[in-house]
């Protein structure tokens, strides 16, 4: 059923109000340039997740944690030809699976510079093109509302450890909207998912 509408979503997956993200969360489009992000331990993640969770964004954002505790790990990028990570630029039309192309864009080391834990009711800010990764605390059920604060033209990057093949075919539509809303309900309202 999804293939019949795939052409309409290739250029912008954001026409879908609720989708799965390869970093292990549900993404819901909200008004006012905001997104609801919901993490749950049963959600699929891209196959290379353990080696490719560090990324940047082409926009500044403020994220308010509304359920659980979110950990934000920040990294400094040190570019050089023998770097431990390959940088992959995400620009261009979206694929049928909802992602953007992964174009190799140099190597770098990523130096951990700090981690903060953000409990429900608190915010954290991330600048455009700053490398980070997020990690849900506790039982893995976390929800945030992210608000974009300015957007820039150059594409964002993901990283993947050299020698590990990136999961360029992760399907953001592998779970139905009904399944994704069930995850949202579980995390936001404490209504457990059916087996």
C-alpha positions in Angstrom: 0.0 0.0 0.0 2.9 2.4 0.8 4.4 2.0 -2.7 1.4 3.6 -4.3 2.0 6.9 -2.5 5.8 6.7 -2.3 6.3 9.1 -5.2 4.5 11.9 -3.3 6.7 11.5 -0.2 10.1 11.1 -1.8 10.8 14.8 -1.9 9.6 15.5 1.6 8.8 12.9 4.2 7.5 15.6 6.4 4.2 15.4 4.5 3.5 12.5 6.8 2.5 13.7 10.3 4.0 10.7 12.1 7.0 8.6 11.1 9.7 6.4 12.6 13.2 7.8 12.8 16.3 5.6 12.4 17.7 6.9 15.7 15.0 5.1 17.6 12.1 7.5 18.0 8.7 8.4 16.6 8.6 11.9 15.0 5.3 13.8 15.0 5.0 17.0 13.0 3.5 19.9 15.1 2.5 23.4 14.2 4.9 26.3 14.7 8.0 24.5 13.3 7.9 22.0 16.2 8.2 18.2 16.5 7.2 15.8 19.1 9.9 13.1 19.5 9.0 9.9 21.4 11.6 7.2 22.3 10.6 3.7 23.3 12.8 0.6 23.8 10.8 -1.5 21.3 11.2 0.8 18.4 13.5 -0.3 15.5 16.6 1.6 14.8 18.9 1.6 11.8 21.2 -1.4 11.7 24.4 0.7 12.2 22.9 2.7 15.1 25.6 1.8 17.6 28.2 3.2 15.2 26.3 6.1 13.7 24.2 7.9 16.4 26.4 11.0 16.4 25.0 13.7 14.0 24.4 17.4 13.5 21.4 19.4 12.3 21.1 22.3 9.8 19.1 24.3 12.3 19.3 25.5 15.9 16.8 24.0 18.2 15.4 24.0 21.7 14.1 20.7 23.0 11.9 20.5 26.1 11.8 17.1 27.8 8.1 16.3 28.8 8.5 12.7 29.9 11.5 10.9 31.4 15.1 12.0 31.3 17.1 12.7 28.1 20.9 12.6 28.0 22.5 14.8 25.4 26.1 13.9 24.6 28.1 16.7 22.8 31.2 16.2 20.5 33.8 18.3 18.9 34.7 17.4 15.3 38.4 17.0 14.4 38.7 16.5 10.6 41.7 14.5 9.3 42.2 11.7 6.7 42.8 9.0 9.3 39.7 9.9 11.4 37.8 7.1 13.1 34.5 8.2 11.6 33.3 8.9 8.1 31.1 11.9 7.7 28.0 11.5 5.5 26.3 14.6 4.1 22.4 14.4 3.8 21.3 16.6 0.9 19.0 15.9 -2.0 15.6 14.4 -2.5 14.3 11.9 0.0 14.4 8.2 -0.9 11.3 5.9 -1.0 12.2 4.9 2.6 11.9 8.5 3.8 15.6 9.2 4.4 18.0 11.5 2.5 21.1 10.2 0.6 24.3 9.3 2.6 27.1 11.0 0.6 30.7 10.4 2.0 32.1 13.8 3.0 35.5 13.2 4.7 36.8 11.6 7.9 37.1 12.9 11.4 37.5 12.0 15.0 34.7 12.9 17.4 35.9 14.1 20.8 33.4 13.8 23.6 33.1 17.2 25.3 30.3 16.7 27.8 27.0 15.1 28.7 24.0 16.6 30.4 20.9 14.9 31.7 17.7 16.8 31.2 14.7 15.8 33.3 11.1 16.4 32.4 10.1 20.0 32.5 13.5 21.3 31.4 15.0 22.4 28.1 18.3 22.0 26.3 19.6 23.9 23.2 21.7 22.7 20.3 23.3 24.9 17.7 23.2 24.2 14.0 26.1 21.9 12.8 27.1 21.0 16.4 27.6 17.2 16.7 25.7 15.4 19.4 23.7 12.2 20.2 20.8 11.7 22.5 20.1 8.8 24.7 16.9 8.1 26.6 17.4 7.5 30.3 15.5 5.2 32.7 13.3 2.6 31.0 13.9 4.2 27.6 10.6 6.0 27.4 11.2 9.7 26.8 9.3 12.4 25.0 10.5 15.8 23.9 9.1 18.8 22.0 11.7 20.2 19.7 11.3 23.7 18.3 13.5 24.8 15.4 15.2 28.2 15.9 16.5 29.1 12.4 17.5 27.0 9.5 20.6 27.1 7.2 21.1 25.9 3.6 24.0 23.4 3.9 22.9 19.8 4.6 23.3 18.0 7.9 25.7 15.1 8.6 25.5 11.7 10.1 28.7 9.9 11.1 29.5 6.2 11.0 32.6 4.5 12.3 35.0 3.7 9.5 34.6 0.0 8.4 30.9 -0.1 9.3 28.4 0.1 6.4 25.8 2.8 7.1 22.1 1.7 7.0 21.1 3.8 4.0 17.9 1.9 3.5 16.2 2.3 6.9 12.5 2.4 6.2 10.8 5.2 8.1 7.4 3.7 7.2 8.0 0.1 8.4 5.4 0.6 11.2 1.9 1.9 10.5 0.7 5.2 11.8 -1.6 3.3 14.2 1.4 1.4 15.7 3.4 4.6 16.0 0.4 6.4 17.8 0.3 3.4 20.2 3.9 4.1 21.1 3.1 7.8 21.6 0.2 6.8 23.9 2.3 4.4 25.9 5.0 7.0 26.6 2.8 10.1 27.0 -0.2 8.6 28.8 1.4 5.4 30.4 -1.0 3.2 28.4 1.0 0.1 27.7 1.3 -1.3 24.1 -0.5 -4.4 23.2 1.8 -7.4 22.5 
